[in-house]
Amino acid sequence: MKIRVFVRLWRCSLCGSRPHHLHMQITQGRPSVSNIMKYLKSEAVSDVFHCSSGSQPAFCLIMFAHFNLAILTVLLILHDQVHAGEIIGGHETVPHSRPYMVLLQQNKANGHSGHCGGFLLNENFVLTAAHCHAETYKIFLGLHNYHDMNGVQHLHVEKAFPHDDYDANTFENDIMVLKLKSKAEFNNKVKSIALADHGDGSLPQSCVVSGWGRTKEGSHMSLKLLEANVTLTDDERCAMEMFYCSKGETGPGKGDSGGPLVCGDGKAYGVVSTSSSPTPSASSIHRYTKIPTYKVWIDSIINGNGKY
């Protein structure tokens, strides 16, 4: 059975000047606009929009999006349990070949939880995305398979340092440093990664993203750490907004936010931020916060808060 996905955007009357939302209906045929509007409604519940009781639960999926200058920006955040899957267009990593990887469990004020990625800067600090901010956190180090916690370190966060100029609407300055409550124990499964400095201005080559995120809309997080090769594009708008960008279906999925963009010399060049598309049928544009731009800021946080 083939399932077609149709997307329609409209202004949500409940939002006012708030960002637009994307409402997606998955159907077994081509629905009319009137039927879409009949079955798919939005209701505000603590800033969360969901399908109404009149919709078809088996085929109803709501995603959150911000519509800025005709670009649909979809947050790469997961609020699900962990199940089998892959990073979009990727494959399983060699176990523990990326020992700097962090799985970040977000515990939110409303009692909900979610997951993001991150990576170790040293035994005391983790780098992730500012939109991964939460009330409290649980850090998993040395993890490959979520069902195998043997040797995995479980740590907590003492303090979060989201960038002061982070913009939740445009996702500019989408970067955050987390200070751990206790030190990570380095071994062959847990190590830090070096950060890239300003180079000659050319785009980094041979880049890889990794994480436990979803493979596609509606799927769940991956049980195992996965990775995908991405090619950065020379995009003027991305450069102006302090992002690296890659295009295409291959790349980070929901739940991979905060993970590293690692390039040819083995250093971290970016932090996975958002994905966007000019139209629902266009290829995705994946954005990564440029680490070299924020290197001085990162160092200031670490040097000013290094002692316990």
C-alpha positions in Angstrom: 0.0 0.0 0.0 1.4 3.4 -1.0 0.9 6.3 1.4 1.1 9.8 -0.1 1.9 12.8 2.0 0.3 16.1 1.2 1.1 19.3 3.1 -0.8 22.6 3.2 0.2 25.7 5.0 -2.1 28.3 6.4 -2.0 31.1 9.0 -3.1 29.8 12.4 -5.7 32.2 13.8 -4.7 31.3 17.3 -1.1 32.4 16.8 -1.5 36.1 16.0 2.0 37.3 15.4 3.6 34.1 16.6 5.5 31.9 14.1 3.5 29.9 11.5 2.9 26.2 12.1 3.0 23.3 9.6 0.1 20.9 9.8 0.7 17.6 8.0 -2.0 15.1 7.1 -1.0 11.6 5.9 -3.7 10.0 3.8 -4.3 7.0 1.5 -5.3 9.1 -1.5 -5.4 12.7 -2.7 -7.6 14.6 -0.2 -9.5 17.7 -1.2 -8.6 21.0 0.5 -12.0 21.0 2.2 -11.4 17.5 3.6 -8.0 18.6 4.9 -9.5 21.6 6.7 -12.4 19.4 8.0 -10.2 16.7 9.6 -7.2 18.8 10.6 -7.6 21.5 13.2 -5.2 23.2 15.6 -5.8 23.7 19.3 -3.4 25.5 21.7 -2.4 23.5 24.7 0.5 25.0 26.6 2.1 26.2 23.3 1.7 22.7 21.8 -0.5 22.2 18.8 -1.9 18.8 18.1 -4.6 17.0 16.1 -8.2 17.5 17.4 -10.5 14.7 18.4 -12.1 14.9 14.9 -8.9 14.0 13.1 -7.7 10.5 12.1 -5.2 9.5 14.8 -3.5 6.8 12.8 -2.6 9.2 10.0 -2.2 12.5 11.9 1.2 14.0 12.4 1.9 17.6 13.6 5.2 19.2 13.1 6.3 22.6 14.5 7.8 25.1 12.1 8.8 28.7 11.8 8.2 30.4 8.5 10.7 33.2 7.9 11.2 34.9 4.5 9.5 32.0 2.7 11.8 29.5 4.4 10.2 26.8 6.4 12.5 26.0 9.3 11.8 22.8 11.1 13.4 22.2 14.5 15.4 19.0 14.7 14.1 18.0 18.2 12.7 14.7 19.3 10.1 14.2 22.0 9.7 10.4 21.6 11.0 7.1 23.1 14.0 5.5 21.5 13.3 2.8 18.8 15.1 1.4 15.8 15.9 3.7 12.8 18.7 5.6 11.1 20.0 9.1 10.6 18.5 10.2 7.2 20.5 8.6 4.4 23.2 7.4 6.8 24.5 4.2 8.2 25.6 2.7 11.6 28.9 4.0 12.9 31.7 1.6 13.9 30.9 1.2 17.6 32.7 3.8 19.8 34.6 5.3 16.7 33.1 8.7 17.7 33.9 8.7 21.5 33.1 12.4 21.8 29.4 11.9 21.1 26.8 12.7 23.8 23.2 11.7 24.0 21.4 14.5 25.9 18.1 13.7 27.6 16.1 16.9 28.2 13.7 17.0 31.2 11.3 19.9 30.8 9.3 21.9 33.3 6.0 20.5 31.9 7.1 17.0 32.8 7.9 16.0 29.2 11.3 14.8 28.0 13.1 14.9 24.7 16.5 14.1 23.3 19.3 16.1 21.6 22.9 15.4 20.6 26.0 17.0 21.9 29.7 16.4 22.1 32.5 16.6 24.7 34.8 19.6 24.8 36.8 18.3 27.8 36.1 16.3 30.9 33.9 19.1 32.3 32.0 20.6 29.4 29.6 19.6 26.6 28.7 21.6 23.5 25.1 21.5 22.0 22.4 23.7 20.5 20.7 26.5 22.4 17.3 25.2 21.3 18.0 22.0 23.3 17.7 24.0 26.5 15.7 22.3 29.3 14.9 22.4 33.0 17.4 19.6 33.8 19.5 17.2 31.8 20.9 13.7 31.8 24.0 13.0 29.9 25.0 9.6 28.3 28.7 9.2 27.5 30.3 6.2 25.8 26.9 5.1 24.3 26.5 3.3 21.0 23.5 1.0 21.4 20.7 2.4 23.6 19.8 -1.2 24.7 23.4 -1.8 25.9 24.3 0.5 28.8 27.3 -1.5 29.8 30.1 1.0 30.6 27.9 4.0 29.7 28.5 7.0 32.0 25.3 8.8 33.3 26.1 12.4 34.3 24.1 15.4 35.1 24.5 19.1 34.3 25.4 21.7 36.9 24.8 24.8 34.7 23.7 25.6 31.1 25.2 28.5 29.2 23.0 29.2 26.1 24.4 32.1 24.0 23.1 35.4 25.2 22.0 36.4 21.7 20.2 33.2 20.8 17.1 34.0 18.8 14.3 31.4 19.2 12.6 32.7 16.0 15.5 32.7 13.6 17.8 30.3 15.5 20.7 32.6 15.1 23.4 32.0 17.7 22.0 28.5 18.3 24.8 27.2 20.5 25.0 26.3 24.2 27.7 25.1 26.6 26.8 22.7 29.4 28.9 22.3 32.5 28.8 18.8 34.0 28.2 18.2 37.7 31.0 15.7 37.8 33.9 15.0 35.5 33.7 12.6 32.6 36.0 9.7 32.9 38.0 9.4 29.7 38.7 5.9 28.3 38.6 4.3 24.8 34.9 4.9 24.6 34.8 8.5 26.0 37.0 11.2 24.6 36.8 14.9 23.7 37.0 16.5 20.2 39.0 19.5 19.2 37.2 22.6 17.8 38.0 24.2 14.5 39.5 27.7 14.5 39.2 30.3 11.7 40.8 29.0 8.6 41.4 30.5 5.2 37.7 31.1 4.7 37.1 28.1 2.4 34.4 25.6 3.1 35.4 22.5 5.2 35.5 19.3 3.1 34.6 15.6 3.8 32.1 16.4 6.6 30.0 13.9 8.6 27.1 14.3 11.0 26.1 11.7 13.5 23.4 11.1 16.1 20.6 8.9 17.4 17.9 11.0 15.6 15.0 9.9 13.4 15.3 8.6 9.9 12.1 10.3 8.6 9.0 12.0 9.8 6.9 9.8 12.0 9.7 7.4 12.8 11.4 7.1 16.2 14.9 7.6 17.4 17.6 5.2 16.4 18.8 2.6 18.9 22.3 2.8 17.6 24.6 5.8 16.7 24.5 6.5 13.0 26.3 8.9 10.7 25.9 10.4 7.3 28.3 12.2 4.9 27.2 15.8 3.9 28.7 18.3 1.4 28.6 21.9 2.5 27.3 24.5 0.1 28.6 28.0 -0.6 25.4 29.9 0.5 25.6 33.6 1.0 22.6 33.8 3.4 24.0 30.9 5.5 27.3 32.7 5.8 25.7 36.0 6.8 23.7 34.2 9.6 26.8 32.4 10.8 25.8 28.9 9.6 27.4 26.2 7.4 24.7 24.6 5.2 24.3 21.4 3.3 21.5 20.5 0.9 19.6 17.3 0.1 17.7 14.5 1.8 20.9 13.0 3.4 21.7 14.7 6.7 20.6 15.1 10.3 17.1 14.1 11.4 14.9 15.1 14.3 16.7 14.3 17.5 20.2 15.1 16.0 20.1 18.7 17.1 23.2 19.7 19.0 25.4 17.1 17.5 28.7 18.0 15.8 29.6 18.6 12.1 33.0 16.9 11.9 35.1 17.5 8.8 38.3 16.3 7.1 40.8 17.1 9.8 38.7 15.4 12.5 37.7 18.7 14.2 34.2 19.9 15.0 33.2 22.7 12.7 29.5 23.1 13.4 26.6 22.3 15.7 23.5 20.8 14.1 20.8 23.4 14.3 17.8 23.3 11.9 16.5 22.1 8.6 14.5 24.2 6.1 12.8 24.0 2.7 11.7 26.8 0.4 8.7 24.7 -0.5 7.3 21.3 0.8 8.6 19.6 -2.3 12.1 21.2 -2.4 15.2 19.6 -1.0 16.0 20.2 2.6 18.7 22.7 3.7 20.5 21.7 6.8 22.1 24.4 9.0 25.0 24.1 11.4 26.0 26.8 13.7 29.6 27.8 12.8 31.9 26.9 15.7 34.9 29.1 14.5 32.7 32.2 14.8 32.0 31.3 18.5 35.4 29.9 19.5 36.3 32.9 21.7 32.9 32.8 23.4 33.2 29.1 24.1 36.7 29.5 25.5 35.4 32.4 27.8 32.7 30.1 29.2 35.1 27.3 29.9 37.9 29.4 31.3 35.5 31.4 33.5 33.6 28.4 34.9 36.2 25.6 34.9 36.6 25.1 38.7 34.1 23.1 40.8 
